[in-house]
Amino acid sequence: MGKITVIGIGPGSLEDMTPRARKAIEKADTIVGYNTYIKLIESLLGEKAVIGTGMMQEIDRCTMALREACDGHDVAVVSSGDAGVYGMAGLVLELLMQEQPAIRPKIEIIPGVSAVNAAAAVLGAPLMHDFAVISLSDLLTPWELIKKRAAFAAQGDFVISLYNPKSRKRVEHIEEIREILLKYKPGNTPVGIVRGATRDDESVTISDLENFTKEKIDMFSLVIIGNSNTYVKGNFMITPRGYKL
């Protein structure tokens, strides 16, 4: 019986991949992942077998990985960021639990640096207090539920991090979220936008809740919206933890 390891490779730069993740990739004989993420680790693959698929093929990809592991291979399923944050860890486990216990391969889940952590570090310290992470992709979650979650997070004065904020098809979703948040947060609330965190094309913009949707935002961006105490000083976005200075 083989093994399946679900690995968070970090936000993009090999320097931000954990040693444990790198070691697991080097040990595996088969690598499975979204084509874009596989390209990020090409230098580590050597002569390994690679199973890459495009968007919207997650079930097929994880099923193939499971079959390879059942056939005795040491398989690494790679996700960007952390495999347990909008990654493949949950789907792999769901599929694994459908197998009979006697034929289930071993499984290990290796954490990685999430995109929200990488973006926050670029911005300074926006996540120093309670925060919520919300994906604006409605492919797997109803849009009405996403809006409800955003409203509750705003009412609770959470710092709010938005994954998948805008795509070519989802142009107006982020505008709707902005309007919802403006009901509970002032327009001058700091908003940080980080595109391609830790990658060669990294870019950073600091705006505010009233105006941030005028900036360039796409699927490679992560948006962090401050709470009532978040402020901007110099090039940094800071959310106080509450220490008495």
Buried (B, 14 or more C-beta within 10 A) or exposed (E): EBBBBBBBBBBBBEEBBBEBBBEBBEEBBBBBBBEEBBEBBEEBBEEBEEBBBEEEBBEEBBBBBBBBBBEEBBBBBBBBBBBBBBBBBBBBBEBBEEEEEEEBBEBEBBBBBBBBBBBBBBBBBBBBBEBBBBBBBBEEEEEEEBBEBBBEBBEEBBBBBBBBBBBEEBEEBBEBBBEBBBEBBEEEBBBBBBBBBBBEEBBBBBBBBBEBBEBEBEBBBBBBBBBEBBEBEEEBBBBEEEEEE
